[in-house]
């Protein structure tokens, strides 16, 4: 299950999405996430799904590979959906024992579930189509105005990029350690909560040691290549906006405007009720 997490991985392809400036992809991802929390109607979510589907198609990243990342959060997703369904008050739709399900709760749970799914897919798509170097350069260029406040922009961007790329590496390492411990008779599934927490100690200790070892090797490799941070550092490829990047920004603005307009339109249930009445 740990290997199914796609955030932090890179999928090489020569698609138009891969060729976009990393700043465009970072800004687009942030704007898309913000827009998801502004959507309140089924029409808005339908447009968001359509837009994200087109981007996935253009990225040439297999849909199965992207959806695989949802397996790791399936428990959290189902727990969030059920909790919102049972805790939201409103017009009673169904009563089961001591539980009451309302129509507002069903809508709220559905919207929350869609937001989480689209958020994970959108975030994964950014890292799947952007190399670590491009991601670092993009974050640094976007944070460049903070240099006037003496903020170490390059160091922050480098740390964020390294941390993001270490996610799949550490997850793969955790999976290997768990399988090795299970082969030696370790049990991580049975017992009470305290017993399960104690059973995780044999995993955390070697995992931390492996993480520190990898961090030391990375630091040694950077020093061996005379890495000295941002001072005097040059780039083989300077980031420059091209025509396709401006077109992508324009499409993002139009999509955001249309999505915001859907907040003021009657939703599908309201339309169906008006037709039936």
Secondary structure, 3 states (H helix, E strand, C coil): CHHHCCCCCCCCCCCHHHHCCHHHHHHHHHHHHHHHHHCCCHHHHHHHHHHHHHHHHHHCCCHHHHHHHHHHHHHHHHHHHHHHHHHCCCCEEEEECCEEEEHHHHHHHHHHHHHHHHHHHHHHHHHHCCCHHHHHHHHHHHCHHHHHHCCCHHHHHHHHHHHHHHHHHHHHHHHHHHHHHHHCCCCCCCCCHHHHHHHCHHHHHHHHHHHHHHHHHHHHHHHHCCCCCCCCCCCCCCCCCCHHHHHHHHHHHHHHHHHHHHHHCCCHHHHHHHHHC
